[in-house]
């Protein structure tokens, strides 16, 4: 009887320690695993918990992250929205940011996102001119006229300017990076890995959901 009682107690303690360990593993700390953005960045979709990704098409780490991010996006409930924020810290990156917003404006972002990533990271095309980018769109079914009209539009140029302002407000220091609800900045450096970036995002989304519910 004594041995059975001790065994039962041991199993109970083990179970409790396992639960505590699991809880600890799913708890992330500001300043250690992610950063708090102060003041917060205004979100585009204020009716949801917005997750934004800072990226650059020429970034090999972003290229590797894209499939993970896409799978993660598919698991998110309706109260979570997503937007891309192309990073710009030199002239040619502005062209690539315009390519992103052009694809979005033309309704072909789902197709062109990986096409552009592959062109720069696999095919080693620098896409350093409007003509090079136009050729890529044309090869994927977009008319050159439609591309040029969107690429040079006021709307696309305004979105690029807004993306640059958002990155500055979030204190972007590299790509890929995530921003949750304009309040939290997640980098692979602090999260530890790209997979952990998404785990931290899940944690912060749940935190925002709980706050909204209260």
TORLUM-887844 format. One record per residue (C-alpha): y negated, x, z; residue number from 1; residue in three letters. Coordinates in steps of 0.5 Angstrom, whole numbers. Each point is the difference from the previous one (the first is absolute). Layout:
<atoms>
<atom><yy>Y</yy><xx>X</xx><zz>Z</zz><k>NUM</k><r>ala</r></atom>
...
</atoms>
This chain:
<atoms>
<atom><yy>0</yy><xx>0</xx><zz>0</zz><k>1</k><r>unk</r></atom>
<atom><yy>-5</yy><xx>6</xx><zz>2</zz><k>2</k><r>unk</r></atom>
<atom><yy>2</yy><xx>3</xx><zz>-7</zz><k>3</k><r>unk</r></atom>
<atom><yy>-1</yy><xx>-6</xx><zz>-4</zz><k>4</k><r>unk</r></atom>
<atom><yy>-7</yy><xx>-1</xx><zz>4</zz><k>5</k><r>unk</r></atom>
<atom><yy>-2</yy><xx>7</xx><zz>-1</zz><k>6</k><r>unk</r></atom>
<atom><yy>2</yy><xx>-1</xx><zz>-8</zz><k>7</k><r>unk</r></atom>
<atom><yy>-4</yy><xx>-7</xx><zz>0</zz><k>8</k><r>unk</r></atom>
<atom><yy>-6</yy><xx>4</xx><zz>3</zz><k>9</k><r>unk</r></atom>
<atom><yy>0</yy><xx>6</xx><zz>-5</zz><k>10</k><r>unk</r></atom>
<atom><yy>0</yy><xx>-5</xx><zz>-6</zz><k>11</k><r>unk</r></atom>
<atom><yy>-6</yy><xx>-4</xx><zz>3</zz><k>12</k><r>unk</r></atom>
<atom><yy>-4</yy><xx>6</xx><zz>1</zz><k>13</k><r>unk</r></atom>
<atom><yy>2</yy><xx>3</xx><zz>-7</zz><k>14</k><r>unk</r></atom>
<atom><yy>-2</yy><xx>-6</xx><zz>-3</zz><k>15</k><r>unk</r></atom>
<atom><yy>-6</yy><xx>-1</xx><zz>3</zz><k>16</k><r>unk</r></atom>
<atom><yy>-2</yy><xx>8</xx><zz>-1</zz><k>17</k><r>unk</r></atom>
<atom><yy>2</yy><xx>-2</xx><zz>-8</zz><k>18</k><r>unk</r></atom>
<atom><yy>-5</yy><xx>-6</xx><zz>0</zz><k>19</k><r>unk</r></atom>
<atom><yy>-5</yy><xx>5</xx><zz>3</zz><k>20</k><r>unk</r></atom>
<atom><yy>1</yy><xx>5</xx><zz>-5</zz><k>21</k><r>unk</r></atom>
<atom><yy>0</yy><xx>-5</xx><zz>-6</zz><k>22</k><r>unk</r></atom>
<atom><yy>-7</yy><xx>-3</xx><zz>3</zz><k>23</k><r>unk</r></atom>
<atom><yy>-3</yy><xx>7</xx><zz>1</zz><k>24</k><r>unk</r></atom>
<atom><yy>2</yy><xx>2</xx><zz>-7</zz><k>25</k><r>unk</r></atom>
<atom><yy>-3</yy><xx>-6</xx><zz>-3</zz><k>26</k><r>unk</r></atom>
<atom><yy>-7</yy><xx>1</xx><zz>4</zz><k>27</k><r>unk</r></atom>
<atom><yy>-5</yy><xx>4</xx><zz>-4</zz><k>28</k><r>unk</r></atom>
<atom><yy>-6</yy><xx>3</xx><zz>4</zz><k>29</k><r>unk</r></atom>
<atom><yy>-7</yy><xx>1</xx><zz>-3</zz><k>30</k><r>unk</r></atom>
<atom><yy>-3</yy><xx>7</xx><zz>-1</zz><k>31</k><r>unk</r></atom>
<atom><yy>8</yy><xx>2</xx><zz>-1</zz><k>32</k><r>unk</r></atom>
<atom><yy>3</yy><xx>-4</xx><zz>-5</zz><k>33</k><r>unk</r></atom>
<atom><yy>-6</yy><xx>-3</xx><zz>-3</zz><k>34</k><r>unk</r></atom>
<atom><yy>-8</yy><xx>0</xx><zz>0</zz><k>35</k><r>unk</r></atom>
<atom><yy>-4</yy><xx>-6</xx><zz>2</zz><k>36</k><r>unk</r></atom>
<atom><yy>-6</yy><xx>-1</xx><zz>-5</zz><k>37</k><r>unk</r></atom>
<atom><yy>-7</yy><xx>0</xx><zz>4</zz><k>38</k><r>unk</r></atom>
<atom><yy>-3</yy><xx>-4</xx><zz>-3</zz><k>39</k><r>unk</r></atom>
<atom><yy>5</yy><xx>-5</xx><zz>-3</zz><k>40</k><r>unk</r></atom>
<atom><yy>0</yy><xx>0</xx><zz>-8</zz><k>41</k><r>unk</r></atom>
<atom><yy>-2</yy><xx>-7</xx><zz>-2</zz><k>42</k><r>unk</r></atom>
<atom><yy>7</yy><xx>-3</xx><zz>-4</zz><k>43</k><r>unk</r></atom>
<atom><yy>0</yy><xx>-4</xx><zz>-6</zz><k>44</k><r>unk</r></atom>
<atom><yy>5</yy><xx>-5</xx><zz>2</zz><k>45</k><r>unk</r></atom>
<atom><yy>-3</yy><xx>-2</xx><zz>7</zz><k>46</k><r>unk</r></atom>
<atom><yy>5</yy><xx>-6</xx><zz>0</zz><k>47</k><r>unk</r></atom>
<atom><yy>6</yy><xx>5</xx><zz>1</zz><k>48</k><r>unk</r></atom>
<atom><yy>2</yy><xx>6</xx><zz>3</zz><k>49</k><r>unk</r></atom>
<atom><yy>-2</yy><xx>5</xx><zz>-6</zz><k>50</k><r>unk</r></atom>
<atom><yy>4</yy><xx>6</xx><zz>-1</zz><k>51</k><r>unk</r></atom>
<atom><yy>-3</yy><xx>5</xx><zz>-5</zz><k>52</k><r>unk</r></atom>
<atom><yy>3</yy><xx>6</xx><zz>-3</zz><k>53</k><r>unk</r></atom>
<atom><yy>-5</yy><xx>6</xx><zz>-2</zz><k>54</k><r>unk</r></atom>
<atom><yy>4</yy><xx>4</xx><zz>-6</zz><k>55</k><r>unk</r></atom>
<atom><yy>-2</yy><xx>4</xx><zz>-6</zz><k>56</k><r>unk</r></atom>
<atom><yy>5</yy><xx>0</xx><zz>-6</zz><k>57</k><r>unk</r></atom>
<atom><yy>0</yy><xx>8</xx><zz>0</zz><k>58</k><r>unk</r></atom>
<atom><yy>3</yy><xx>0</xx><zz>7</zz><k>59</k><r>unk</r></atom>
<atom><yy>7</yy><xx>2</xx><zz>0</zz><k>60</k><r>unk</r></atom>
<atom><yy>1</yy><xx>-3</xx><zz>7</zz><k>61</k><r>unk</r></atom>
<atom><yy>-3</yy><xx>-6</xx><zz>-2</zz><k>62</k><r>unk</r></atom>
<atom><yy>5</yy><xx>-1</xx><zz>-6</zz><k>63</k><r>unk</r></atom>
<atom><yy>5</yy><xx>1</xx><zz>5</zz><k>64</k><r>unk</r></atom>
<atom><yy>-3</yy><xx>-5</xx><zz>5</zz><k>65</k><r>unk</r></atom>
<atom><yy>0</yy><xx>-5</xx><zz>-5</zz><k>66</k><r>unk</r></atom>
<atom><yy>7</yy><xx>-3</xx><zz>-1</zz><k>67</k><r>unk</r></atom>
<atom><yy>0</yy><xx>0</xx><zz>8</zz><k>68</k><r>unk</r></atom>
<atom><yy>-6</yy><xx>-4</xx><zz>0</zz><k>69</k><r>unk</r></atom>
<atom><yy>2</yy><xx>-5</xx><zz>-5</zz><k>70</k><r>unk</r></atom>
<atom><yy>6</yy><xx>-1</xx><zz>4</zz><k>71</k><r>unk</r></atom>
<atom><yy>-4</yy><xx>-1</xx><zz>6</zz><k>72</k><r>unk</r></atom>
<atom><yy>-5</yy><xx>-5</xx><zz>-3</zz><k>73</k><r>unk</r></atom>
<atom><yy>6</yy><xx>-4</xx><zz>-2</zz><k>74</k><r>unk</r></atom>
<atom><yy>2</yy><xx>-1</xx><zz>7</zz><k>75</k><r>unk</r></atom>
<atom><yy>-7</yy><xx>-2</xx><zz>3</zz><k>76</k><r>unk</r></atom>
<atom><yy>-2</yy><xx>-8</xx><zz>2</zz><k>77</k><r>unk</r></atom>
<atom><yy>-5</yy><xx>-4</xx><zz>-3</zz><k>78</k><r>unk</r></atom>
<atom><yy>-5</yy><xx>2</xx><zz>5</zz><k>79</k><r>unk</r></atom>
<atom><yy>0</yy><xx>7</xx><zz>-3</zz><k>80</k><r>unk</r></atom>
<atom><yy>-4</yy><xx>2</xx><zz>-6</zz><k>81</k><r>unk</r></atom>
<atom><yy>0</yy><xx>7</xx><zz>-3</zz><k>82</k><r>unk</r></atom>
<atom><yy>-5</yy><xx>4</xx><zz>-5</zz><k>83</k><r>unk</r></atom>
<atom><yy>-1</yy><xx>6</xx><zz>-3</zz><k>84</k><r>unk</r></atom>
<atom><yy>-6</yy><xx>5</xx><zz>1</zz><k>85</k><r>unk</r></atom>
<atom><yy>0</yy><xx>6</xx><zz>-5</zz><k>86</k><r>unk</r></atom>
<atom><yy>-2</yy><xx>6</xx><zz>3</zz><k>87</k><r>unk</r></atom>
<atom><yy>-6</yy><xx>4</xx><zz>-3</zz><k>88</k><r>unk</r></atom>
<atom><yy>-2</yy><xx>7</xx><zz>2</zz><k>89</k><r>unk</r></atom>
<atom><yy>-1</yy><xx>3</xx><zz>-7</zz><k>90</k><r>unk</r></atom>
<atom><yy>-3</yy><xx>-2</xx><zz>-7</zz><k>91</k><r>unk</r></atom>
<atom><yy>7</yy><xx>-1</xx><zz>-3</zz><k>92</k><r>unk</r></atom>
<atom><yy>3</yy><xx>-5</xx><zz>6</zz><k>93</k><r>unk</r></atom>
<atom><yy>-6</yy><xx>-5</xx><zz>-2</zz><k>94</k><r>unk</r></atom>
<atom><yy>3</yy><xx>0</xx><zz>-7</zz><k>95</k><r>unk</r></atom>
<atom><yy>7</yy><xx>-2</xx><zz>4</zz><k>96</k><r>unk</r></atom>
<atom><yy>-3</yy><xx>-5</xx><zz>4</zz><k>97</k><r>unk</r></atom>
<atom><yy>-3</yy><xx>-3</xx><zz>-6</zz><k>98</k><r>unk</r></atom>
<atom><yy>7</yy><xx>-1</xx><zz>-3</zz><k>99</k><r>unk</r></atom>
<atom><yy>2</yy><xx>-3</xx><zz>7</zz><k>100</k><r>unk</r></atom>
<atom><yy>-5</yy><xx>-5</xx><zz>0</zz><k>101</k><r>unk</r></atom>
<atom><yy>0</yy><xx>-1</xx><zz>-8</zz><k>102</k><r>unk</r></atom>
<atom><yy>8</yy><xx>-2</xx><zz>1</zz><k>103</k><r>unk</r></atom>
<atom><yy>-2</yy><xx>-5</xx><zz>5</zz><k>104</k><r>unk</r></atom>
<atom><yy>-5</yy><xx>-3</xx><zz>-4</zz><k>105</k><r>unk</r></atom>
<atom><yy>4</yy><xx>-1</xx><zz>-6</zz><k>106</k><r>unk</r></atom>
<atom><yy>6</yy><xx>-3</xx><zz>4</zz><k>107</k><r>unk</r></atom>
<atom><yy>5</yy><xx>6</xx><zz>-1</zz><k>108</k><r>unk</r></atom>
<atom><yy>0</yy><xx>4</xx><zz>6</zz><k>109</k><r>unk</r></atom>
<atom><yy>7</yy><xx>-1</xx><zz>2</zz><k>110</k><r>unk</r></atom>
<atom><yy>2</yy><xx>3</xx><zz>-7</zz><k>111</k><r>unk</r></atom>
<atom><yy>-5</yy><xx>6</xx><zz>0</zz><k>112</k><r>unk</r></atom>
<atom><yy>0</yy><xx>2</xx><zz>7</zz><k>113</k><r>unk</r></atom>
<atom><yy>6</yy><xx>4</xx><zz>-1</zz><k>114</k><r>unk</r></atom>
<atom><yy>-1</yy><xx>1</xx><zz>-7</zz><k>115</k><r>unk</r></atom>
<atom><yy>-6</yy><xx>4</xx><zz>2</zz><k>116</k><r>unk</r></atom>
<atom><yy>3</yy><xx>3</xx><zz>6</zz><k>117</k><r>unk</r></atom>
<atom><yy>6</yy><xx>3</xx><zz>-5</zz><k>118</k><r>unk</r></atom>
<atom><yy>-5</yy><xx>2</xx><zz>-5</zz><k>119</k><r>unk</r></atom>
<atom><yy>-3</yy><xx>5</xx><zz>5</zz><k>120</k><r>unk</r></atom>
<atom><yy>5</yy><xx>2</xx><zz>4</zz><k>121</k><r>unk</r></atom>
<atom><yy>6</yy><xx>0</xx><zz>-4</zz><k>122</k><r>unk</r></atom>
<atom><yy>-3</yy><xx>1</xx><zz>-7</zz><k>123</k><r>unk</r></atom>
<atom><yy>-5</yy><xx>5</xx><zz>2</zz><k>124</k><r>unk</r></atom>
<atom><yy>-6</yy><xx>-4</xx><zz>-3</zz><k>125</k><r>unk</r></atom>
<atom><yy>-6</yy><xx>2</xx><zz>3</zz><k>126</k><r>unk</r></atom>
<atom><yy>-4</yy><xx>-7</xx><zz>-3</zz><k>127</k><r>unk</r></atom>
<atom><yy>-6</yy><xx>4</xx><zz>1</zz><k>128</k><r>unk</r></atom>
<atom><yy>-4</yy><xx>-5</xx><zz>-5</zz><k>129</k><r>unk</r></atom>
<atom><yy>-1</yy><xx>-7</xx><zz>-2</zz><k>130</k><r>unk</r></atom>
<atom><yy>4</yy><xx>1</xx><zz>-6</zz><k>131</k><r>unk</r></atom>
<atom><yy>6</yy><xx>2</xx><zz>3</zz><k>132</k><r>unk</r></atom>
<atom><yy>0</yy><xx>-5</xx><zz>5</zz><k>133</k><r>unk</r></atom>
<atom><yy>-1</yy><xx>-5</xx><zz>-6</zz><k>134</k><r>unk</r></atom>
<atom><yy>6</yy><xx>2</xx><zz>-4</zz><k>135</k><r>unk</r></atom>
<atom><yy>4</yy><xx>-1</xx><zz>6</zz><k>136</k><r>unk</r></atom>
<atom><yy>-2</yy><xx>-7</xx><zz>1</zz><k>137</k><r>unk</r></atom>
<atom><yy>1</yy><xx>-1</xx><zz>-8</zz><k>138</k><r>unk</r></atom>
<atom><yy>7</yy><xx>3</xx><zz>0</zz><k>139</k><r>unk</r></atom>
<atom><yy>1</yy><xx>-6</xx><zz>6</zz><k>140</k><r>unk</r></atom>
<atom><yy>-2</yy><xx>-6</xx><zz>-4</zz><k>141</k><r>unk</r></atom>
<atom><yy>-8</yy><xx>0</xx><zz>1</zz><k>142</k><r>unk</r></atom>
<atom><yy>-5</yy><xx>0</xx><zz>-5</zz><k>143</k><r>unk</r></atom>
<atom><yy>-5</yy><xx>6</xx><zz>-1</zz><k>144</k><r>unk</r></atom>
<atom><yy>-5</yy><xx>-5</xx><zz>0</zz><k>145</k><r>unk</r></atom>
<atom><yy>2</yy><xx>-4</xx><zz>6</zz><k>146</k><r>unk</r></atom>
<atom><yy>1</yy><xx>7</xx><zz>4</zz><k>147</k><r>unk</r></atom>
<atom><yy>-7</yy><xx>3</xx><zz>-2</zz><k>148</k><r>unk</r></atom>
<atom><yy>-4</yy><xx>-6</xx><zz>2</zz><k>149</k><r>unk</r></atom>
<atom><yy>4</yy><xx>-1</xx><zz>7</zz><k>150</k><r>unk</r></atom>
<atom><yy>-1</yy><xx>8</xx><zz>1</zz><k>151</k><r>unk</r></atom>
<atom><yy>-7</yy><xx>0</xx><zz>-1</zz><k>152</k><r>unk</r></atom>
<atom><yy>-2</yy><xx>-7</xx><zz>3</zz><k>153</k><r>unk</r></atom>
<atom><yy>-5</yy><xx>-1</xx><zz>6</zz><k>154</k><r>unk</r></atom>
<atom><yy>6</yy><xx>-3</xx><zz>4</zz><k>155</k><r>unk</r></atom>
<atom><yy>5</yy><xx>6</xx><zz>-1</zz><k>156</k><r>unk</r></atom>
<atom><yy>-6</yy><xx>5</xx><zz>2</zz><k>157</k><r>unk</r></atom>
<atom><yy>-2</yy><xx>-4</xx><zz>6</zz><k>158</k><r>unk</r></atom>
<atom><yy>7</yy><xx>0</xx><zz>3</zz><k>159</k><r>unk</r></atom>
<atom><yy>0</yy><xx>8</xx><zz>-1</zz><k>160</k><r>unk</r></atom>
<atom><yy>-6</yy><xx>0</xx><zz>4</zz><k>161</k><r>unk</r></atom>
<atom><yy>3</yy><xx>-4</xx><zz>5</zz><k>162</k><r>unk</r></atom>
<atom><yy>6</yy><xx>4</xx><zz>1</zz><k>163</k><r>unk</r></atom>
<atom><yy>-4</yy><xx>6</xx><zz>1</zz><k>164</k><r>unk</r></atom>
<atom><yy>-4</yy><xx>-3</xx><zz>5</zz><k>165</k><r>unk</r></atom>
<atom><yy>6</yy><xx>-3</xx><zz>4</zz><k>166</k><r>unk</r></atom>
<atom><yy>4</yy><xx>7</xx><zz>0</zz><k>167</k><r>unk</r></atom>
<atom><yy>-6</yy><xx>3</xx><zz>3</zz><k>168</k><r>unk</r></atom>
<atom><yy>-1</yy><xx>-5</xx><zz>5</zz><k>169</k><r>unk</r></atom>
<atom><yy>8</yy><xx>1</xx><zz>2</zz><k>170</k><r>unk</r></atom>
<atom><yy>-1</yy><xx>7</xx><zz>0</zz><k>171</k><r>unk</r></atom>
<atom><yy>5</yy><xx>1</xx><zz>-5</zz><k>172</k><r>unk</r></atom>
<atom><yy>3</yy><xx>7</xx><zz>0</zz><k>173</k><r>unk</r></atom>
<atom><yy>6</yy><xx>0</xx><zz>-5</zz><k>174</k><r>unk</r></atom>
<atom><yy>4</yy><xx>-4</xx><zz>-4</zz><k>175</k><r>unk</r></atom>
<atom><yy>5</yy><xx>-4</xx><zz>1</zz><k>176</k><r>unk</r></atom>
<atom><yy>-3</yy><xx>-4</xx><zz>6</zz><k>177</k><r>unk</r></atom>
<atom><yy>0</yy><xx>-7</xx><zz>3</zz><k>178</k><r>unk</r></atom>
<atom><yy>-6</yy><xx>-4</xx><zz>3</zz><k>179</k><r>unk</r></atom>
<atom><yy>2</yy><xx>-6</xx><zz>4</zz><k>180</k><r>unk</r></atom>
<atom><yy>-5</yy><xx>-6</xx><zz>1</zz><k>181</k><r>unk</r></atom>
<atom><yy>-6</yy><xx>5</xx><zz>-1</zz><k>182</k><r>unk</r></atom>
<atom><yy>2</yy><xx>2</xx><zz>7</zz><k>183</k><r>unk</r></atom>
<atom><yy>5</yy><xx>6</xx><zz>0</zz><k>184</k><r>unk</r></atom>
<atom><yy>1</yy><xx>6</xx><zz>-5</zz><k>185</k><r>unk</r></atom>
<atom><yy>7</yy><xx>2</xx><zz>-1</zz><k>186</k><r>unk</r></atom>
<atom><yy>2</yy><xx>7</xx><zz>-3</zz><k>187</k><r>unk</r></atom>
<atom><yy>7</yy><xx>3</xx><zz>-1</zz><k>188</k><r>unk</r></atom>
<atom><yy>-3</yy><xx>6</xx><zz>4</zz><k>189</k><r>unk</r></atom>
<atom><yy>0</yy><xx>-4</xx><zz>7</zz><k>190</k><r>unk</r></atom>
<atom><yy>5</yy><xx>-5</xx><zz>-2</zz><k>191</k><r>unk</r></atom>
<atom><yy>5</yy><xx>6</xx><zz>-1</zz><k>192</k><r>unk</r></atom>
<atom><yy>3</yy><xx>-3</xx><zz>-7</zz><k>193</k><r>unk</r></atom>
<atom><yy>-2</yy><xx>-5</xx><zz>-5</zz><k>194</k><r>unk</r></atom>
<atom><yy>6</yy><xx>-4</xx><zz>2</zz><k>195</k><r>unk</r></atom>
<atom><yy>-4</yy><xx>0</xx><zz>7</zz><k>196</k><r>unk</r></atom>
<atom><yy>-6</yy><xx>-2</xx><zz>-3</zz><k>197</k><r>unk</r></atom>
<atom><yy>3</yy><xx>-7</xx><zz>-1</zz><k>198</k><r>unk</r></atom>
<atom><yy>3</yy><xx>0</xx><zz>6</zz><k>199</k><r>unk</r></atom>
<atom><yy>-7</yy><xx>1</xx><zz>4</zz><k>200</k><r>unk</r></atom>
<atom><yy>-3</yy><xx>-5</xx><zz>-5</zz><k>201</k><r>unk</r></atom>
<atom><yy>5</yy><xx>-5</xx><zz>2</zz><k>202</k><r>unk</r></atom>
<atom><yy>-2</yy><xx>1</xx><zz>7</zz><k>203</k><r>unk</r></atom>
<atom><yy>-7</yy><xx>-1</xx><zz>-1</zz><k>204</k><r>unk</r></atom>
<atom><yy>1</yy><xx>-6</xx><zz>-4</zz><k>205</k><r>unk</r></atom>
<atom><yy>4</yy><xx>-3</xx><zz>6</zz><k>206</k><r>unk</r></atom>
<atom><yy>-6</yy><xx>2</xx><zz>4</zz><k>207</k><r>unk</r></atom>
<atom><yy>-5</yy><xx>-3</xx><zz>-4</zz><k>208</k><r>unk</r></atom>
<atom><yy>4</yy><xx>-6</xx><zz>-1</zz><k>209</k><r>unk</r></atom>
<atom><yy>1</yy><xx>-1</xx><zz>8</zz><k>210</k><r>unk</r></atom>
<atom><yy>-7</yy><xx>1</xx><zz>1</zz><k>211</k><r>unk</r></atom>
<atom><yy>-2</yy><xx>-6</xx><zz>-5</zz><k>212</k><r>unk</r></atom>
<atom><yy>5</yy><xx>-4</xx><zz>3</zz><k>213</k><r>unk</r></atom>
<atom><yy>-3</yy><xx>1</xx><zz>7</zz><k>214</k><r>unk</r></atom>
</atoms>
